[in-house]
Amino acid sequence: MKPEYEAAPLPANEEARNARVHRSGVMDVDQPDRWDIYVDLAKLITDCPVAYTGLLDEDRQFFLAQDFNGLIDATEVPRKMTLCQYALASTAPTIVPDLREHEKLKNNPLVLESPHWVFWGAYPLVTNDGLVLGTLCTVDYKPRVMSPEVVDRMVELASNMTLMITLQMEERGAVTERMSEVCRNLGREYPEMGLPELEGFLNLCAGNPVSKDTLGTLIGMGLAEKKGIGAELSAMGREVQGNQGLSAAMFRRKILAPKATLDVEDLFAMME
């Protein structure tokens, strides 16, 4: 009979920690170009064959980036089965030279079974107010000891990653606040403007196409006009665009590669 893997006690600030994780906006978002560099650098700094990073909410660990040496194929795992749940209660690194000798972690399936992890180092992603969102981890298949210099460099790397997550979170907050203001202003000025018309107007501000039906409504409102086989903002539309601070100049890249809808980062670029 296999020994049972025991779940870690919940951190004292678990409610606030979970709220911040969800507010981060990175759970379930595939952004390999943004986070892979941290895994690559972690392997380089520690000389470990495996590295991964992710956030933990109340139910699971979602991997922002990972290199499991080809032995694991997963984007997330149940929190109760993770090693990293044991790193949430402290803002200091958790370094385990040999998992096979750890009272709790030795019973984890990753230690007992393939891929048979041995060394594990977890560097918490800590916000300025002391909330641990997740971890940046390195793994080896043999016992290891990390020098203080290597640990310090990993702490700095984890701190930089946390900063990037925080900046992205603040960016999303700013976009939400700015978009709410724009929607309120346009709603007062154009009570007949529904969500399709609002999205269509924003897409015209970005130089992107809109549907035929939505375009017809915007033309009827005086905000758009036909232009060849396409459409653009009318003089009134450009005036509204200027009054709301919706700059088309920030969307040159999007004009070159138009798409039907806008994402959060697009909107942030447009909001001056």
Stockholm file with secondary structure:
# STOCKHOLM 1.0

chainA/1-272         MKPEYEAAPLPANEEARNARVHRSGVMDVDQPDRWDIYVDLAKLITDCPVAYTGLLDEDRQFFLAQDFNGLIDATEVPRKMTLCQYALASTAPTIVPDLREHEKLKNNPLVLESPHWVFWGAYPLVTNDGLVLGTLCTVDYKPRVMSPEVVDRMVELASNMTLMITLQMEERGAVTERMSEVCRNLGREYPEMGLPELEGFLNLCAGNPVSKDTLGTLIGMGLAEKKGIGAELSAMGREVQGNQGLSAAMFRRKILAPKATLDVEDLFAMME
#=GR chainA/1-272 SS CCCCCCCCCCCTTHHHHHHHHHHHSCTTCCCHHHHHHHHHHHHHHHTCSEEEEEEECSSEEEEEEEECTTSCCCSEEEGGGCSGGGGTTCSSCEEESCGGGCTTGGGSHHHHSTTCCCEEEEEEEECTTSCEEEEEEEEESSCCCCCHHHHHHHHHHHHHHHHHHHHHHHHHHHHHHHHHHHHHHHHHHCTTCCHHHHHHHHHHHHTCCCCHHHHHHHHHTTSEEEETTEEEECHHHHHHHHHTTBCSGGGHHHHHSCCSSCCHHHHHHHBC
#=GC SS_cons         CCCCCCCCCCCTTHHHHHHHHHHHSCTTCCCHHHHHHHHHHHHHHHTCSEEEEEEECSSEEEEEEEECTTSCCCSEEEGGGCSGGGGTTCSSCEEESCGGGCTTGGGSHHHHSTTCCCEEEEEEEECTTSCEEEEEEEEESSCCCCCHHHHHHHHHHHHHHHHHHHHHHHHHHHHHHHHHHHHHHHHHHCTTCCHHHHHHHHHHHHTCCCCHHHHHHHHHTTSEEEETTEEEECHHHHHHHHHTTBCSGGGHHHHHSCCSSCCHHHHHHHBC
//
